[in-house]
């Protein structure tokens, strides 16, 4: 079973968001795109279980932030074996 971060990376890869986040996970803009993409993917029914709360810039998940800081190289390179079913 794929983890939440793998599912999110597959979504970012599908949406071709890599130009927005490549080498920018530590940058505000990259984190912003990652947070918003995860929230929208969850709202659209992708099985990601990050808890989101309202925040200054919209929805925010502390757990997601921990995951992308822990997996910086994986997120920046969009490295995952998970495939979305379209």
PDB file with SEQRES, HELIX, SHEET and CRYST1 records, atoms N, CA, C and O in Angstrom:
SEQRES   1 A   86  UNK UNK UNK UNK UNK UNK UNK UNK UNK UNK UNK UNK UNK          
SEQRES   2 A   86  UNK UNK UNK UNK UNK UNK UNK UNK UNK UNK UNK UNK UNK          
SEQRES   3 A   86  UNK UNK UNK UNK UNK UNK UNK UNK UNK UNK UNK UNK UNK          
SEQRES   4 A   86  UNK UNK UNK UNK UNK UNK UNK UNK UNK UNK UNK UNK UNK          
SEQRES   5 A   86  UNK UNK UNK UNK UNK UNK UNK UNK UNK UNK UNK UNK UNK          
SEQRES   6 A   86  UNK UNK UNK UNK UNK UNK UNK UNK UNK UNK UNK UNK UNK          
SEQRES   7 A   86  UNK UNK UNK UNK UNK UNK UNK UNK                              
HELIX    1 AA1 UNK A    4  UNK A   14  1                                  11    
HELIX    2 AA2 UNK A   18  UNK A   21  1                                   4    
HELIX    3 AA3 UNK A   28  UNK A   43  1                                  16    
HELIX    4 AA4 UNK A   62  UNK A   70  1                                   9    
HELIX    5 AA5 UNK A   72  UNK A   77  1                                   6    
SHEET    1 AA1 2 UNK A  53  UNK A  55  0                                        
SHEET    2 AA1 2 UNK A  58  UNK A  60 -1                                        
CRYST1    1.000    1.000    1.000  90.00  90.00  90.00 P 1           1          
ATOM      1  N   UNK A   1       0.842  -1.186   0.000  1.00  0.00           N  
ATOM      2  CA  UNK A   1       0.000   0.000   0.000  1.00  0.00           C  
ATOM      3  C   UNK A   1       0.885   1.247   0.000  1.00  0.00           C  
ATOM      4  O   UNK A   1       1.866   1.320   0.739  1.00  0.00           O  
ATOM      5  N   UNK A   2       0.542   2.191  -0.805  1.00  0.00           N  
ATOM      6  CA  UNK A   2       1.319   3.426  -0.914  1.00  0.00           C  
ATOM      7  C   UNK A   2       1.025   4.355   0.255  1.00  0.00           C  
ATOM      8  O   UNK A   2      -0.081   4.379   0.794  1.00  0.00           O  
ATOM      9  N   UNK A   3       2.037   5.112   0.627  1.00  0.00           N  
ATOM     10  CA  UNK A   3       1.877   6.083   1.701  1.00  0.00           C  
ATOM     11  C   UNK A   3       1.224   7.356   1.162  1.00  0.00           C  
ATOM     12  O   UNK A   3       1.110   7.554  -0.047  1.00  0.00           O  
ATOM     13  N   UNK A   4       0.806   8.199   2.081  1.00  0.00           N  
ATOM     14  CA  UNK A   4       0.221   9.484   1.692  1.00  0.00           C  
ATOM     15  C   UNK A   4       1.173  10.291   0.819  1.00  0.00           C  
ATOM     16  O   UNK A   4       0.758  10.876  -0.181  1.00  0.00           O  
ATOM     17  N   UNK A   5       2.449  10.323   1.196  1.00  0.00           N  
ATOM     18  CA  UNK A   5       3.406  11.147   0.447  1.00  0.00           C  
ATOM     19  C   UNK A   5       3.603  10.586  -0.962  1.00  0.00           C  
ATOM     20  O   UNK A   5       3.783  11.354  -1.907  1.00  0.00           O  
ATOM     21  N   UNK A   6       3.572   9.255  -1.118  1.00  0.00           N  
ATOM     22  CA  UNK A   6       3.690   8.661  -2.455  1.00  0.00           C  
ATOM     23  C   UNK A   6       2.500   9.030  -3.325  1.00  0.00           C  
ATOM     24  O   UNK A   6       2.659   9.327  -4.509  1.00  0.00           O  
ATOM     25  N   UNK A   7       1.319   9.011  -2.745  1.00  0.00           N  
ATOM     26  CA  UNK A   7       0.112   9.382  -3.497  1.00  0.00           C  
ATOM     27  C   UNK A   7       0.177  10.850  -3.914  1.00  0.00           C  
ATOM     28  O   UNK A   7      -0.181  11.205  -5.037  1.00  0.00           O  
ATOM     29  N   UNK A   8       0.638  11.692  -2.994  1.00  0.00           N  
ATOM     30  CA  UNK A   8       0.755  13.120  -3.310  1.00  0.00           C  
ATOM     31  C   UNK A   8       1.784  13.351  -4.412  1.00  0.00           C  
ATOM     32  O   UNK A   8       1.540  14.131  -5.332  1.00  0.00           O  
ATOM     33  N   UNK A   9       2.923  12.685  -4.328  1.00  0.00           N  
ATOM     34  CA  UNK A   9       3.953  12.836  -5.355  1.00  0.00           C  
ATOM     35  C   UNK A   9       3.419  12.389  -6.709  1.00  0.00           C  
ATOM     36  O   UNK A   9       3.688  13.036  -7.722  1.00  0.00           O  
ATOM     37  N   UNK A  10       2.669  11.298  -6.743  1.00  0.00           N  
ATOM     38  CA  UNK A  10       2.068  10.841  -8.003  1.00  0.00           C  
ATOM     39  C   UNK A  10       1.129  11.903  -8.562  1.00  0.00           C  
ATOM     40  O   UNK A  10       1.085  12.118  -9.773  1.00  0.00           O  
ATOM     41  N   UNK A  11       0.380  12.567  -7.688  1.00  0.00           N  
ATOM     42  CA  UNK A  11      -0.508  13.645  -8.131  1.00  0.00           C  
ATOM     43  C   UNK A  11       0.263  14.837  -8.660  1.00  0.00           C  
ATOM     44  O   UNK A  11      -0.111  15.415  -9.682  1.00  0.00           O  
ATOM     45  N   UNK A  12       1.336  15.213  -7.976  1.00  0.00           N  
ATOM     46  CA  UNK A  12       2.173  16.325  -8.438  1.00  0.00           C  
ATOM     47  C   UNK A  12       2.790  16.001  -9.794  1.00  0.00           C  
ATOM     48  O   UNK A  12       2.856  16.851 -10.682  1.00  0.00           O  
ATOM     49  N   UNK A  13       3.240  14.750  -9.936  1.00  0.00           N  
ATOM     50  CA  UNK A  13       3.834  14.316 -11.202  1.00  0.00           C  
ATOM     51  C   UNK A  13       2.793  14.368 -12.325  1.00  0.00           C  
ATOM     52  O   UNK A  13       3.082  14.840 -13.424  1.00  0.00           O  
ATOM     53  N   UNK A  14       1.588  13.883 -12.041  1.00  0.00           N  
ATOM     54  CA  UNK A  14       0.512  13.882 -13.037  1.00  0.00           C  
ATOM     55  C   UNK A  14       0.165  15.303 -13.481  1.00  0.00           C  
ATOM     56  O   UNK A  14      -0.065  15.553 -14.665  1.00  0.00           O  
ATOM     57  N   UNK A  15       0.131  16.220 -12.532  1.00  0.00           N  
ATOM     58  CA  UNK A  15      -0.222  17.611 -12.824  1.00  0.00           C  
ATOM     59  C   UNK A  15       0.956  18.421 -13.368  1.00  0.00           C  
ATOM     60  O   UNK A  15       0.820  19.602 -13.687  1.00  0.00           O  
ATOM     61  N   UNK A  16       2.103  17.769 -13.466  1.00  0.00           N  
ATOM     62  CA  UNK A  16       3.324  18.423 -13.949  1.00  0.00           C  
ATOM     63  C   UNK A  16       3.664  19.658 -13.121  1.00  0.00           C  
ATOM     64  O   UNK A  16       3.991  20.718 -13.654  1.00  0.00           O  
ATOM     65  N   UNK A  17       3.578  19.493 -11.824  1.00  0.00           N  
ATOM     66  CA  UNK A  17       3.861  20.583 -10.891  1.00  0.00           C  
ATOM     67  C   UNK A  17       5.365  20.677 -10.602  1.00  0.00           C  
ATOM     68  O   UNK A  17       5.794  21.595  -9.903  1.00  0.00           O  
ATOM     69  N   UNK A  18       6.168  19.750 -11.126  1.00  0.00           N  
ATOM     70  CA  UNK A  18       7.580  19.720 -10.762  1.00  0.00           C  
ATOM     71  C   UNK A  18       8.303  21.030 -11.028  1.00  0.00           C  
ATOM     72  O   UNK A  18       9.231  21.367 -10.293  1.00  0.00           O  
ATOM     73  N   UNK A  19       7.912  21.777 -12.049  1.00  0.00           N  
ATOM     74  CA  UNK A  19       8.576  23.056 -12.303  1.00  0.00           C  
ATOM     75  C   UNK A  19       8.301  24.051 -11.178  1.00  0.00           C  
ATOM     76  O   UNK A  19       9.093  24.965 -10.950  1.00  0.00           O  
ATOM     77  N   UNK A  20       7.188  23.876 -10.480  1.00  0.00           N  
ATOM     78  CA  UNK A  20       6.842  24.781  -9.384  1.00  0.00           C  
ATOM     79  C   UNK A  20       7.578  24.393  -8.095  1.00  0.00           C  
ATOM     80  O   UNK A  20       7.935  25.263  -7.300  1.00  0.00           O  
ATOM     81  N   UNK A  21       7.809  23.072  -7.886  1.00  0.00           N  
ATOM     82  CA  UNK A  21       8.373  22.651  -6.615  1.00  0.00           C  
ATOM     83  C   UNK A  21       9.803  22.156  -6.707  1.00  0.00           C  
ATOM     84  O   UNK A  21      10.448  21.970  -5.675  1.00  0.00           O  
ATOM     85  N   UNK A  22      10.323  21.935  -7.912  1.00  0.00           N  
ATOM     86  CA  UNK A  22      11.667  21.389  -8.033  1.00  0.00           C  
ATOM     87  C   UNK A  22      12.662  22.259  -7.278  1.00  0.00           C  
ATOM     88  O   UNK A  22      12.764  23.464  -7.507  1.00  0.00           O  
ATOM     89  N   UNK A  23      13.374  21.634  -6.395  1.00  0.00           N  
ATOM     90  CA  UNK A  23      14.375  22.296  -5.560  1.00  0.00           C  
ATOM     91  C   UNK A  23      13.782  23.406  -4.684  1.00  0.00           C  
ATOM     92  O   UNK A  23      14.506  24.300  -4.249  1.00  0.00           O  
ATOM     93  N   UNK A  24      12.469  23.354  -4.424  1.00  0.00           N  
ATOM     94  CA  UNK A  24      11.846  24.435  -3.658  1.00  0.00           C  
ATOM     95  C   UNK A  24      11.026  23.947  -2.469  1.00  0.00           C  
ATOM     96  O   UNK A  24      10.212  24.707  -1.944  1.00  0.00           O  
ATOM     97  N   UNK A  25      11.213  22.710  -2.030  1.00  0.00           N  
ATOM     98  CA  UNK A  25      10.426  22.231  -0.894  1.00  0.00           C  
ATOM     99  C   UNK A  25      10.737  23.066   0.340  1.00  0.00           C  
ATOM    100  O   UNK A  25       9.884  23.239   1.211  1.00  0.00           O  
ATOM    101  N   UNK A  26      11.941  23.575   0.414  1.00  0.00           N  
ATOM    102  CA  UNK A  26      12.292  24.423   1.554  1.00  0.00           C  
ATOM    103  C   UNK A  26      11.878  25.879   1.330  1.00  0.00           C  
ATOM    104  O   UNK A  26      11.991  26.705   2.236  1.00  0.00           O  
ATOM    105  N   UNK A  27      11.405  26.187   0.138  1.00  0.00           N  
ATOM    106  CA  UNK A  27      10.965  27.520  -0.233  1.00  0.00           C  
ATOM    107  C   UNK A  27       9.450  27.633  -0.031  1.00  0.00           C  
ATOM    108  O   UNK A  27       8.730  26.652  -0.220  1.00  0.00           O  
ATOM    109  N   UNK A  28       8.967  28.799   0.344  1.00  0.00           N  
ATOM    110  CA  UNK A  28       7.544  28.988   0.623  1.00  0.00           C  
ATOM    111  C   UNK A  28       6.663  28.590  -0.556  1.00  0.00           C  
ATOM    112  O   UNK A  28       5.645  27.921  -0.374  1.00  0.00           O  
ATOM    113  N   UNK A  29       7.044  28.993  -1.747  1.00  0.00           N  
ATOM    114  CA  UNK A  29       6.214  28.731  -2.931  1.00  0.00           C  
ATOM    115  C   UNK A  29       6.037  27.230  -3.191  1.00  0.00           C  
ATOM    116  O   UNK A  29       4.936  26.778  -3.506  1.00  0.00           O  
ATOM    117  N   UNK A  30       7.102  26.475  -3.062  1.00  0.00           N  
ATOM    118  CA  UNK A  30       7.024  25.031  -3.244  1.00  0.00           C  
ATOM    119  C   UNK A  30       6.152  24.371  -2.191  1.00  0.00           C  
ATOM    120  O   UNK A  30       5.363  23.479  -2.501  1.00  0.00           O  
ATOM    121  N   UNK A  31       6.293  24.804  -0.956  1.00  0.00           N  
ATOM    122  CA  UNK A  31       5.454  24.263   0.127  1.00  0.00           C  
ATOM    123  C   UNK A  31       3.996  24.641  -0.092  1.00  0.00           C  
ATOM    124  O   UNK A  31       3.101  23.831   0.150  1.00  0.00           O  
ATOM    125  N   UNK A  32       3.755  25.864  -0.546  1.00  0.00           N  
ATOM    126  CA  UNK A  32       2.392  26.327  -0.805  1.00  0.00           C  
ATOM    127  C   UNK A  32       1.725  25.440  -1.851  1.00  0.00           C  
ATOM    128  O   UNK A  32       0.617  24.952  -1.625  1.00  0.00           O  
ATOM    129  N   UNK A  33       2.379  25.223  -2.993  1.00  0.00           N  
ATOM    130  CA  UNK A  33       1.815  24.369  -4.041  1.00  0.00           C  
ATOM    131  C   UNK A  33       1.578  22.949  -3.546  1.00  0.00           C  
ATOM    132  O   UNK A  33       0.559  22.338  -3.868  1.00  0.00           O  
ATOM    133  N   UNK A  34       2.505  22.429  -2.772  1.00  0.00           N  
ATOM    134  CA  UNK A  34       2.375  21.068  -2.254  1.00  0.00           C  
ATOM    135  C   UNK A  34       1.180  20.963  -1.317  1.00  0.00           C  
ATOM    136  O   UNK A  34       0.397  20.019  -1.421  1.00  0.00           O  
ATOM    137  N   UNK A  35       1.031  21.912  -0.411  1.00  0.00           N  
ATOM    138  CA  UNK A  35      -0.096  21.909   0.532  1.00  0.00           C  
ATOM    139  C   UNK A  35      -1.431  22.020  -0.206  1.00  0.00           C  
ATOM    140  O   UNK A  35      -2.364  21.270   0.082  1.00  0.00           O  
ATOM    141  N   UNK A  36      -1.523  22.934  -1.135  1.00  0.00           N  
ATOM    142  CA  UNK A  36      -2.796  23.154  -1.838  1.00  0.00           C  
ATOM    143  C   UNK A  36      -3.148  21.984  -2.744  1.00  0.00           C  
ATOM    144  O   UNK A  36      -4.314  21.605  -2.846  1.00  0.00           O  
ATOM    145  N   UNK A  37      -2.145  21.409  -3.401  1.00  0.00           N  
ATOM    146  CA  UNK A  37      -2.394  20.243  -4.248  1.00  0.00           C  
ATOM    147  C   UNK A  37      -2.896  19.075  -3.417  1.00  0.00           C  
ATOM    148  O   UNK A  37      -3.823  18.376  -3.827  1.00  0.00           O  
ATOM    149  N   UNK A  38      -2.298  18.857  -2.261  1.00  0.00           N  
ATOM    150  CA  UNK A  38      -2.734  17.764  -1.378  1.00  0.00           C  
ATOM    151  C   UNK A  38      -4.170  17.986  -0.908  1.00  0.00           C  
ATOM    152  O   UNK A  38      -4.969  17.050  -0.893  1.00  0.00           O  
ATOM    153  N   UNK A  39      -4.496  19.205  -0.529  1.00  0.00           N  
ATOM    154  CA  UNK A  39      -5.849  19.495  -0.061  1.00  0.00           C  
ATOM    155  C   UNK A  39      -6.872  19.271  -1.177  1.00  0.00           C  
ATOM    156  O   UNK A  39      -7.910  18.648  -0.954  1.00  0.00           O  
ATOM    157  N   UNK A  40      -6.578  19.779  -2.376  1.00  0.00           N  
ATOM    158  CA  UNK A  40      -7.498  19.607  -3.502  1.00  0.00           C  
ATOM    159  C   UNK A  40      -7.628  18.140  -3.910  1.00  0.00           C  
ATOM    160  O   UNK A  40      -8.723  17.678  -4.230  1.00  0.00           O  
ATOM    161  N   UNK A  41      -6.518  17.412  -3.899  1.00  0.00           N  
ATOM    162  CA  UNK A  41      -6.565  15.983  -4.241  1.00  0.00           C  
ATOM    163  C   UNK A  41      -7.442  15.231  -3.252  1.00  0.00           C  
ATOM    164  O   UNK A  41      -8.237  14.376  -3.642  1.00  0.00           O  
ATOM    165  N   UNK A  42      -7.298  15.549  -1.983  1.00  0.00           N  
ATOM    166  CA  UNK A  42      -8.120  14.911  -0.955  1.00  0.00           C  
ATOM    167  C   UNK A  42      -9.589  15.276  -1.144  1.00  0.00           C  
ATOM    168  O   UNK A  42     -10.463  14.419  -1.017  1.00  0.00           O  
ATOM    169  N   UNK A  43      -9.860  16.536  -1.445  1.00  0.00           N  
ATOM    170  CA  UNK A  43     -11.242  16.985  -1.658  1.00  0.00           C  
ATOM    171  C   UNK A  43     -11.862  16.322  -2.887  1.00  0.00           C  
ATOM    172  O   UNK A  43     -13.075  16.122  -2.939  1.00  0.00           O  
ATOM    173  N   UNK A  44     -11.032  15.983  -3.876  1.00  0.00           N  
ATOM    174  CA  UNK A  44     -11.525  15.341  -5.094  1.00  0.00           C  
ATOM    175  C   UNK A  44     -11.617  13.821  -4.972  1.00  0.00           C  
ATOM    176  O   UNK A  44     -11.994  13.141  -5.926  1.00  0.00           O  
ATOM    177  N   UNK A  45     -11.273  13.291  -3.801  1.00  0.00           N  
ATOM    178  CA  UNK A  45     -11.488  11.875  -3.551  1.00  0.00           C  
ATOM    179  C   UNK A  45     -10.271  10.979  -3.548  1.00  0.00           C  
ATOM    180  O   UNK A  45     -10.406   9.771  -3.355  1.00  0.00           O  
ATOM    181  N   UNK A  46      -9.073  11.534  -3.758  1.00  0.00           N  
ATOM    182  CA  UNK A  46      -7.873  10.698  -3.657  1.00  0.00           C  
ATOM    183  C   UNK A  46      -7.692  10.345  -2.186  1.00  0.00           C  
ATOM    184  O   UNK A  46      -7.836  11.191  -1.303  1.00  0.00           O  
ATOM    185  N   UNK A  47      -7.379   9.095  -1.950  1.00  0.00           N  
ATOM    186  CA  UNK A  47      -7.308   8.562  -0.585  1.00  0.00           C  
ATOM    187  C   UNK A  47      -6.026   8.995   0.126  1.00  0.00           C  
ATOM    188  O   UNK A  47      -5.123   8.188   0.346  1.00  0.00           O  
ATOM    189  N   UNK A  48      -5.959  10.268   0.480  1.00  0.00           N  
ATOM    190  CA  UNK A  48      -4.870  10.783   1.305  1.00  0.00           C  
ATOM    191  C   UNK A  48      -5.507  11.198   2.626  1.00  0.00           C  
ATOM    192  O   UNK A  48      -6.584  11.793   2.648  1.00  0.00           O  
ATOM    193  N   UNK A  49      -4.842  10.884   3.704  1.00  0.00           N  
ATOM    194  CA  UNK A  49      -5.471  11.093   5.010  1.00  0.00           C  
ATOM    195  C   UNK A  49      -4.800  12.178   5.845  1.00  0.00           C  
ATOM    196  O   UNK A  49      -4.781  12.092   7.073  1.00  0.00           O  
ATOM    197  N   UNK A  50      -4.262  13.177   5.204  1.00  0.00           N  
ATOM    198  CA  UNK A  50      -3.667  14.291   5.956  1.00  0.00           C  
ATOM    199  C   UNK A  50      -4.785  15.123   6.577  1.00  0.00           C  
ATOM    200  O   UNK A  50      -5.750  15.471   5.896  1.00  0.00           O  
ATOM    201  N   UNK A  51      -4.659  15.446   7.868  1.00  0.00           N  
ATOM    202  CA  UNK A  51      -5.648  16.338   8.481  1.00  0.00           C  
ATOM    203  C   UNK A  51      -5.302  17.803   8.152  1.00  0.00           C  
ATOM    204  O   UNK A  51      -4.169  18.235   8.362  1.00  0.00           O  
ATOM    205  N   UNK A  52      -6.260  18.544   7.648  1.00  0.00           N  
ATOM    206  CA  UNK A  52      -6.044  19.954   7.288  1.00  0.00           C  
ATOM    207  C   UNK A  52      -6.809  20.867   8.228  1.00  0.00           C  
ATOM    208  O   UNK A  52      -7.905  20.539   8.682  1.00  0.00           O  
ATOM    209  N   UNK A  53      -6.212  22.020   8.513  1.00  0.00           N  
ATOM    210  CA  UNK A  53      -6.858  23.043   9.325  1.00  0.00           C  
ATOM    211  C   UNK A  53      -6.765  24.375   8.585  1.00  0.00           C  
ATOM    212  O   UNK A  53      -5.886  24.553   7.742  1.00  0.00           O  
ATOM    213  N   UNK A  54      -7.662  25.312   8.891  1.00  0.00           N  
ATOM    214  CA  UNK A  54      -7.564  26.645   8.278  1.00  0.00           C  
ATOM    215  C   UNK A  54      -6.270  27.332   8.718  1.00  0.00           C  
ATOM    216  O   UNK A  54      -5.819  27.162   9.851  1.00  0.00           O  
ATOM    217  N   UNK A  55      -5.696  28.092   7.827  1.00  0.00           N  
ATOM    218  CA  UNK A  55      -4.449  28.783   8.108  1.00  0.00           C  
ATOM    219  C   UNK A  55      -4.451  30.089   7.330  1.00  0.00           C  
ATOM    220  O   UNK A  55      -5.354  30.330   6.529  1.00  0.00           O  
ATOM    221  N   UNK A  56      -3.470  30.918   7.551  1.00  0.00           N  
ATOM    222  CA  UNK A  56      -3.390  32.227   6.909  1.00  0.00           C  
ATOM    223  C   UNK A  56      -3.494  32.115   5.383  1.00  0.00           C  
ATOM    224  O   UNK A  56      -4.220  32.887   4.758  1.00  0.00           O  
ATOM    225  N   UNK A  57      -2.786  31.176   4.791  1.00  0.00           N  
ATOM    226  CA  UNK A  57      -2.768  31.008   3.336  1.00  0.00           C  
ATOM    227  C   UNK A  57      -3.711  29.921   2.847  1.00  0.00           C  
ATOM    228  O   UNK A  57      -3.537  29.412   1.740  1.00  0.00           O  
ATOM    229  N   UNK A  58      -4.686  29.561   3.633  1.00  0.00           N  
ATOM    230  CA  UNK A  58      -5.618  28.502   3.247  1.00  0.00           C  
ATOM    231  C   UNK A  58      -5.391  27.255   4.075  1.00  0.00           C  
ATOM    232  O   UNK A  58      -4.834  27.312   5.171  1.00  0.00           O  
ATOM    233  N   UNK A  59      -5.826  26.136   3.543  1.00  0.00           N  
ATOM    234  CA  UNK A  59      -5.726  24.885   4.286  1.00  0.00           C  
ATOM    235  C   UNK A  59      -4.256  24.491   4.492  1.00  0.00           C  
ATOM    236  O   UNK A  59      -3.406  24.733   3.635  1.00  0.00           O  
ATOM    237  N   UNK A  60      -3.981  23.879   5.654  1.00  0.00           N  
ATOM    238  CA  UNK A  60      -2.607  23.522   6.017  1.00  0.00           C  
ATOM    239  C   UNK A  60      -2.622  22.226   6.804  1.00  0.00           C  
ATOM    240  O   UNK A  60      -3.492  22.015   7.649  1.00  0.00           O  
ATOM    241  N   UNK A  61      -1.657  21.358   6.526  1.00  0.00           N  
ATOM    242  CA  UNK A  61      -1.502  20.115   7.272  1.00  0.00           C  
ATOM    243  C   UNK A  61      -0.095  20.041   7.848  1.00  0.00           C  
ATOM    244  O   UNK A  61       0.890  19.994   7.112  1.00  0.00           O  
ATOM    245  N   UNK A  62      -0.017  20.031   9.170  1.00  0.00           N  
ATOM    246  CA  UNK A  62       1.272  19.910   9.847  1.00  0.00           C  
ATOM    247  C   UNK A  62       1.907  18.557   9.523  1.00  0.00           C  
ATOM    248  O   UNK A  62       3.118  18.470   9.319  1.00  0.00           O  
ATOM    249  N   UNK A  63       1.097  17.515   9.478  1.00  0.00           N  
ATOM    250  CA  UNK A  63       1.596  16.169   9.171  1.00  0.00           C  
ATOM    251  C   UNK A  63       2.211  16.126   7.769  1.00  0.00           C  
ATOM    252  O   UNK A  63       3.257  15.507   7.573  1.00  0.00           O  
ATOM    253  N   UNK A  64       1.578  16.772   6.804  1.00  0.00           N  
ATOM    254  CA  UNK A  64       2.127  16.845   5.448  1.00  0.00           C  
ATOM    255  C   UNK A  64       3.458  17.595   5.462  1.00  0.00           C  
ATOM    256  O   UNK A  64       4.411  17.170   4.809  1.00  0.00           O  
ATOM    257  N   UNK A  65       3.532  18.690   6.188  1.00  0.00           N  
ATOM    258  CA  UNK A  65       4.784  19.449   6.287  1.00  0.00           C  
ATOM    259  C   UNK A  65       5.901  18.563   6.828  1.00  0.00           C  
ATOM    260  O   UNK A  65       7.018  18.588   6.310  1.00  0.00           O  
ATOM    261  N   UNK A  66       5.613  17.793   7.850  1.00  0.00           N  
ATOM    262  CA  UNK A  66       6.614  16.867   8.402  1.00  0.00           C  
ATOM    263  C   UNK A  66       7.040  15.853   7.351  1.00  0.00           C  
ATOM    264  O   UNK A  66       8.224  15.541   7.231  1.00  0.00           O  
ATOM    265  N   UNK A  67       6.077  15.336   6.589  1.00  0.00           N  
ATOM    266  CA  UNK A  67       6.383  14.343   5.556  1.00  0.00           C  
ATOM    267  C   UNK A  67       7.255  14.921   4.454  1.00  0.00           C  
ATOM    268  O   UNK A  67       8.203  14.262   4.027  1.00  0.00           O  
ATOM    269  N   UNK A  68       6.969  16.135   3.977  1.00  0.00           N  
ATOM    270  CA  UNK A  68       7.800  16.624   2.880  1.00  0.00           C  
ATOM    271  C   UNK A  68       9.148  17.119   3.351  1.00  0.00           C  
ATOM    272  O   UNK A  68      10.091  17.141   2.560  1.00  0.00           O  
ATOM    273  N   UNK A  69       9.282  17.517   4.604  1.00  0.00           N  
ATOM    274  CA  UNK A  69      10.616  17.842   5.112  1.00  0.00           C  
ATOM    275  C   UNK A  69      11.437  16.575   5.335  1.00  0.00           C  
ATOM    276  O   UNK A  69      12.653  16.585   5.148  1.00  0.00           O  
ATOM    277  N   UNK A  70      10.787  15.494   5.732  1.00  0.00           N  
ATOM    278  CA  UNK A  70      11.466  14.221   5.936  1.00  0.00           C  
ATOM    279  C   UNK A  70      11.876  13.593   4.606  1.00  0.00           C  
ATOM    280  O   UNK A  70      12.885  12.891   4.541  1.00  0.00           O  
ATOM    281  N   UNK A  71      11.113  13.836   3.556  1.00  0.00           N  
ATOM    282  CA  UNK A  71      11.336  13.220   2.243  1.00  0.00           C  
ATOM    283  C   UNK A  71      11.657  14.262   1.176  1.00  0.00           C  
ATOM    284  O   UNK A  71      11.143  14.177   0.061  1.00  0.00           O  
ATOM    285  N   UNK A  72      12.489  15.232   1.496  1.00  0.00           N  
ATOM    286  CA  UNK A  72      12.782  16.351   0.586  1.00  0.00           C  
ATOM    287  C   UNK A  72      13.238  15.860  -0.787  1.00  0.00           C  
ATOM    288  O   UNK A  72      12.699  16.293  -1.805  1.00  0.00           O  
ATOM    289  N   UNK A  73      14.213  14.972  -0.828  1.00  0.00           N  
ATOM    290  CA  UNK A  73      14.746  14.519  -2.114  1.00  0.00           C  
ATOM    291  C   UNK A  73      13.685  13.792  -2.935  1.00  0.00           C  
ATOM    292  O   UNK A  73      13.598  13.969  -4.150  1.00  0.00           O  
ATOM    293  N   UNK A  74      12.884  12.978  -2.264  1.00  0.00           N  
ATOM    294  CA  UNK A  74      11.829  12.237  -2.961  1.00  0.00           C  
ATOM    295  C   UNK A  74      10.787  13.182  -3.549  1.00  0.00           C  
ATOM    296  O   UNK A  74      10.340  12.985  -4.679  1.00  0.00           O  
ATOM    297  N   UNK A  75      10.400  14.199  -2.798  1.00  0.00           N  
ATOM    298  CA  UNK A  75       9.387  15.144  -3.276  1.00  0.00           C  
ATOM    299  C   UNK A  75       9.945  16.003  -4.401  1.00  0.00           C  
ATOM    300  O   UNK A  75       9.288  16.184  -5.426  1.00  0.00           O  
ATOM    301  N   UNK A  76      11.148  16.532  -4.221  1.00  0.00           N  
ATOM    302  CA  UNK A  76      11.721  17.402  -5.251  1.00  0.00           C  
ATOM    303  C   UNK A  76      11.956  16.671  -6.567  1.00  0.00           C  
ATOM    304  O   UNK A  76      11.815  17.264  -7.637  1.00  0.00           O  
ATOM    305  N   UNK A  77      12.313  15.391  -6.500  1.00  0.00           N  
ATOM    306  CA  UNK A  77      12.566  14.628  -7.728  1.00  0.00           C  
ATOM    307  C   UNK A  77      11.312  13.927  -8.233  1.00  0.00           C  
ATOM    308  O   UNK A  77      11.337  13.287  -9.283  1.00  0.00           O  
ATOM    309  N   UNK A  78      10.207  14.047  -7.485  1.00  0.00           N  
ATOM    310  CA  UNK A  78       8.938  13.388  -7.809  1.00  0.00           C  
ATOM    311  C   UNK A  78       9.132  11.882  -7.989  1.00  0.00           C  
ATOM    312  O   UNK A  78       8.601  11.274  -8.918  1.00  0.00           O  
ATOM    313  N   UNK A  79       9.905  11.304  -7.076  1.00  0.00           N  
ATOM    314  CA  UNK A  79      10.243   9.890  -7.135  1.00  0.00           C  
ATOM    315  C   UNK A  79       9.222   9.050  -6.367  1.00  0.00           C  
ATOM    316  O   UNK A  79       9.186   9.084  -5.137  1.00  0.00           O  
ATOM    317  N   UNK A  80       8.398   8.301  -7.088  1.00  0.00           N  
ATOM    318  CA  UNK A  80       7.429   7.400  -6.478  1.00  0.00           C  
ATOM    319  C   UNK A  80       7.089   6.277  -7.444  1.00  0.00           C  
ATOM    320  O   UNK A  80       7.165   6.443  -8.662  1.00  0.00           O  
ATOM    321  N   UNK A  81       6.713   5.134  -6.888  1.00  0.00           N  
ATOM    322  CA  UNK A  81       6.246   4.019  -7.707  1.00  0.00           C  
ATOM    323  C   UNK A  81       4.722   3.990  -7.789  1.00  0.00           C  
ATOM    324  O   UNK A  81       4.146   3.192  -8.529  1.00  0.00           O  
ATOM    325  N   UNK A  82       4.081   4.860  -7.028  1.00  0.00           N  
ATOM    326  CA  UNK A  82       2.608   4.900  -7.013  1.00  0.00           C  
ATOM    327  C   UNK A  82       2.120   5.487  -8.342  1.00  0.00           C  
ATOM    328  O   UNK A  82       2.673   6.466  -8.842  1.00  0.00           O  
ATOM    329  N   UNK A  83       1.084   4.873  -8.896  1.00  0.00           N  
ATOM    330  CA  UNK A  83       0.477   5.376 -10.123  1.00  0.00           C  
ATOM    331  C   UNK A  83      -0.982   5.703  -9.880  1.00  0.00           C  
ATOM    332  O   UNK A  83      -1.703   4.925  -9.256  1.00  0.00           O  
ATOM    333  N   UNK A  84      -1.410   6.828 -10.360  1.00  0.00           N  
ATOM    334  CA  UNK A  84      -2.813   7.214 -10.246  1.00  0.00           C  
ATOM    335  C   UNK A  84      -3.629   6.449 -11.272  1.00  0.00           C  
ATOM    336  O   UNK A  84      -3.157   6.183 -12.377  1.00  0.00           O  
ATOM    337  N   UNK A  85      -4.826   6.105 -10.913  1.00  0.00           N  
ATOM    338  CA  UNK A  85      -5.744   5.474 -11.849  1.00  0.00           C  
ATOM    339  C   UNK A  85      -6.638   6.574 -12.399  1.00  0.00           C  
ATOM    340  O   UNK A  85      -7.379   7.215 -11.654  1.00  0.00           O  
ATOM    341  N   UNK A  86      -6.565   6.787 -13.704  1.00  0.00           N  
ATOM    342  CA  UNK A  86      -7.345   7.873 -14.311  1.00  0.00           C  
ATOM    343  C   UNK A  86      -8.468   7.339 -15.155  1.00  0.00           C  
ATOM    344  O   UNK A  86      -9.224   8.116 -15.739  1.00  0.00           O  
TER     345      UNK A  86                                                      
END                                                                             
